[in-house]
Amino acid sequence: MPRSPEDPTPPEGLPDRLVAELEDLSPEDLRKTIVHARELLRFHEERDLPIEPEPGEDVVRITEHEGYTEVVKRLPCEDGCDDCPHGPYVYHVTEEPQPDGETKVHWSFIGEVNVDED
């Protein structure tokens, strides 16, 4: 079906078959598609958590799992400690939605872990 000048213009790079599918959807199905697309975006964004070591920390390993990222790191405590850094400790890192619609990175302390050093 030829496009009229009043038809919305799809974003550049959107596959033609997807454009055709979307144009055939009812308003209700389009709303459901938007909800699902937002969920997919959140899912993909969770994979790219900003995991940066704090000053003095030593990140030993980062492992992606479904629903969280496992981070193993050593931590400093206070100046003058002869045993620093301490650990290694394991954390599960997730993104948590906030009431304002934003997300926040959340670190859950799991405990000390043995790490084979090569």
Secondary structure, 3 states (H helix, E strand, C coil): CCCCCCCCCCCCCCCHHHHHHHHHCCHHHHHHHHHHHHHHHHHHHHCCCCCCCCCCCEEEEEEEECCEEEEEEEECCCCCCCCCCEEEEEEEEEEEECCCCCEEEEEEEEEECCCCCC
